[in-house]
Amino acid sequence: VYKRQDDDYPYWGPAYNPWVAPPAYNYYPRLPSYDRSTMVRERQRMMGTHDNTMDRLNELLYGRYGFDRAEAIKLARKIELTSGYVLTGNFHPGAVAAFGSRTTPALWGNEQAFQANALALQAAAIDLAKELEKQPTAEEGAVYLPKFSRSFGRDEPETVPVSAGIWEKFNALSHVCASCHSGFRRPNW
């Protein structure tokens, strides 16, 4: 008769049963379906907000409408506030299987890489907001964008001086978004 020693590996279950699930404290608990669905809806809402914000920033910076510095700063700060740890909060490991989720299985083993992307998104948004707050002079290399007004496109518009680095910062922000989507998001077919 074998007598178990204290230094033996732990064995769960009787000898005639070849496999028994280990204790639950080794794994994240699976969330109830209501909580999983709520998390999916919330993170899709947050990503939709990011998408709309990036589209509006693109329109402001690349000249579809006139430039409004206060709105552009507000949009960059909005991305800053909804990224980082706020963004990763709705990606709980217990919410792996959820109906309607577009996350790839690659995310659920690389939470550190995803969190690093979320923090990089926040840092890029902070950099963009700081660049937008600058009001350089012509000697400092200012670029002049047409100011938003009700008569935009009809008259000779007023111009707003901006730093030449805002497009570089905006492109860095959009590249962080694209790198995370290419690794952790499935297409919506």
C-alpha positions as CSV (number, residue, x, y, z in Angstrom):
1,V,0.0,0.0,0.0
2,Y,1.4,3.4,-1.0
3,K,1.4,6.1,1.6
4,R,1.4,9.6,0.3
5,Q,4.3,11.8,1.3
6,D,4.0,15.5,2.1
7,D,6.4,16.4,-0.6
8,D,4.5,14.5,-3.4
9,Y,2.7,16.5,-6.0
10,P,-0.9,17.2,-5.2
11,Y,-3.4,14.8,-6.8
12,W,-7.0,15.6,-7.1
13,G,-9.4,12.7,-7.2
14,P,-9.4,9.0,-6.5
15,A,-6.9,6.7,-8.2
16,Y,-9.5,5.1,-10.5
17,N,-10.4,8.4,-12.1
18,P,-7.8,9.5,-14.6
19,W,-8.6,13.2,-14.6
20,V,-10.3,15.6,-12.2
21,A,-10.4,19.3,-12.6
22,P,-7.9,21.1,-10.3
23,P,-9.3,23.5,-7.7
24,A,-10.9,26.6,-9.0
25,Y,-8.4,28.9,-7.2
26,N,-5.8,28.1,-9.9
27,Y,-7.9,29.8,-12.6
28,Y,-9.9,32.9,-13.2
29,P,-13.6,32.2,-12.5
30,R,-15.7,32.2,-15.6
31,L,-18.1,35.1,-15.5
32,P,-21.8,34.6,-15.9
33,S,-23.2,35.2,-19.4
34,Y,-24.8,38.5,-18.4
35,D,-21.6,39.9,-17.1
36,R,-19.7,38.7,-20.2
37,S,-22.3,40.3,-22.5
38,T,-22.2,43.5,-20.6
39,M,-18.4,43.6,-20.9
40,V,-18.6,43.0,-24.6
41,R,-21.2,45.8,-25.1
42,E,-19.2,48.2,-22.9
43,R,-15.9,47.6,-24.7
44,Q,-17.5,47.9,-28.1
45,R,-19.1,51.1,-27.0
46,M,-15.8,52.4,-25.8
47,M,-14.0,51.4,-29.1
48,G,-16.8,53.0,-31.1
49,T,-16.2,56.2,-29.1
50,H,-12.5,56.0,-30.0
51,D,-13.4,55.5,-33.6
52,N,-15.7,58.5,-33.8
53,T,-13.1,60.6,-31.9
54,M,-10.3,59.6,-34.2
55,D,-12.5,60.4,-37.3
56,R,-13.3,63.8,-36.0
57,L,-9.6,64.5,-35.2
58,N,-8.7,63.4,-38.7
59,E,-11.3,65.8,-40.2
60,L,-9.9,68.7,-38.1
61,L,-6.2,68.1,-38.7
62,Y,-6.4,67.2,-42.4
63,G,-8.7,70.0,-43.5
64,R,-12.2,68.6,-44.1
65,Y,-13.5,71.3,-41.8
66,G,-11.9,74.4,-40.3
67,F,-9.5,73.8,-37.4
68,D,-10.8,74.4,-33.9
69,R,-7.9,74.1,-31.4
70,A,-10.2,73.8,-28.3
71,E,-12.2,70.9,-29.8
72,A,-9.1,69.1,-31.0
73,I,-7.5,69.3,-27.6
74,K,-10.8,68.1,-26.0
75,L,-10.9,65.1,-28.4
76,A,-7.2,64.1,-27.7
77,R,-8.0,64.3,-23.9
78,K,-11.0,62.2,-24.4
79,I,-8.9,59.4,-25.9
80,E,-6.4,59.9,-23.1
81,L,-9.1,59.4,-20.5
82,T,-10.6,56.3,-22.1
83,S,-7.4,54.4,-22.7
84,G,-4.8,52.8,-20.5
85,Y,-6.2,50.9,-17.5
86,V,-9.7,52.2,-18.2
87,L,-9.6,50.4,-21.6
88,T,-8.2,47.1,-20.3
89,G,-10.8,46.9,-17.5
90,N,-13.4,45.4,-19.7
91,F,-11.1,42.6,-20.9
92,H,-11.5,40.3,-17.9
93,P,-9.9,36.8,-18.4
94,G,-13.2,35.2,-17.3
95,A,-14.9,36.8,-20.3
96,V,-13.1,34.8,-22.9
97,A,-16.2,33.2,-24.5
98,A,-18.8,35.8,-25.2
99,F,-21.3,36.2,-28.0
100,G,-20.6,39.1,-30.3
101,S,-17.1,39.7,-29.2
102,R,-14.5,40.5,-31.9
103,T,-11.4,39.9,-29.9
104,T,-9.1,37.2,-31.3
105,P,-7.9,34.3,-29.2
106,A,-4.4,35.8,-29.3
107,L,-5.5,38.4,-26.8
108,W,-6.4,35.9,-24.0
109,G,-2.8,34.9,-23.5
110,N,-1.1,38.2,-24.1
111,E,-2.8,40.5,-21.7
112,Q,0.6,42.2,-20.9
113,A,1.0,43.1,-24.6
114,F,-2.5,44.4,-24.8
115,Q,-2.0,46.4,-21.6
116,A,1.2,47.8,-23.0
117,N,-0.7,48.9,-26.2
118,A,-3.4,50.5,-24.1
119,L,-0.8,52.5,-22.1
120,A,1.0,53.4,-25.4
121,L,-2.3,54.7,-26.7
122,Q,-2.7,56.9,-23.6
123,A,0.8,58.2,-23.9
124,A,0.3,59.0,-27.6
125,A,-2.9,60.9,-26.8
126,I,-1.1,62.9,-24.1
127,D,1.7,63.8,-26.6
128,L,-0.9,64.9,-29.2
129,A,-2.8,67.0,-26.7
130,K,0.5,68.7,-25.6
131,E,1.4,69.4,-29.2
132,L,-2.0,70.8,-30.0
133,E,-1.7,73.2,-27.0
134,K,1.4,74.8,-28.5
135,Q,0.8,78.1,-30.3
136,P,4.1,78.7,-32.2
137,T,5.0,81.8,-34.1
138,A,6.1,82.0,-37.7
139,E,9.8,82.0,-36.5
140,E,9.2,78.8,-34.6
141,G,8.0,77.0,-37.7
142,A,4.2,77.4,-37.3
143,V,1.8,76.0,-39.9
144,Y,-1.4,77.9,-40.4
145,L,-4.7,76.1,-40.7
146,P,-8.0,77.7,-41.6
147,K,-10.0,78.5,-38.5
148,F,-13.5,76.9,-38.2
149,S,-16.2,79.5,-38.7
150,R,-19.8,79.5,-40.0
151,S,-18.6,80.9,-43.3
152,F,-15.9,78.3,-43.8
153,G,-15.4,77.8,-47.5
154,R,-17.2,81.0,-48.6
155,D,-14.8,83.7,-47.5
156,E,-11.1,84.0,-47.0
157,P,-10.8,82.2,-43.6
158,E,-8.9,83.3,-40.6
159,T,-5.9,81.1,-39.8
160,V,-4.7,79.4,-36.6
161,P,-1.0,78.8,-36.0
162,V,-0.2,75.2,-35.1
163,S,3.0,73.2,-34.5
164,A,4.2,71.2,-37.5
165,G,4.5,68.2,-35.3
166,I,0.8,67.6,-34.8
167,W,0.5,65.3,-37.8
168,E,3.4,63.2,-36.6
169,K,1.8,62.9,-33.2
170,F,-1.6,62.1,-34.7
171,N,-0.1,59.5,-37.0
172,A,1.7,57.9,-34.0
173,L,-1.7,57.7,-32.2
174,S,-3.4,56.1,-35.2
175,H,-0.5,53.6,-35.6
176,V,-0.9,52.5,-32.0
177,C,-4.6,51.9,-32.7
178,A,-3.8,50.0,-35.9
179,S,-1.2,47.8,-34.3
180,C,-3.5,46.7,-31.5
181,H,-6.4,46.0,-33.9
182,S,-4.1,44.0,-36.2
183,G,-3.1,41.7,-33.4
184,F,-6.2,41.5,-31.2
185,R,-9.3,42.2,-33.2
186,R,-11.2,40.1,-35.7
187,P,-12.9,41.7,-38.7
188,N,-16.6,42.3,-38.5
189,W,-18.1,40.3,-41.3
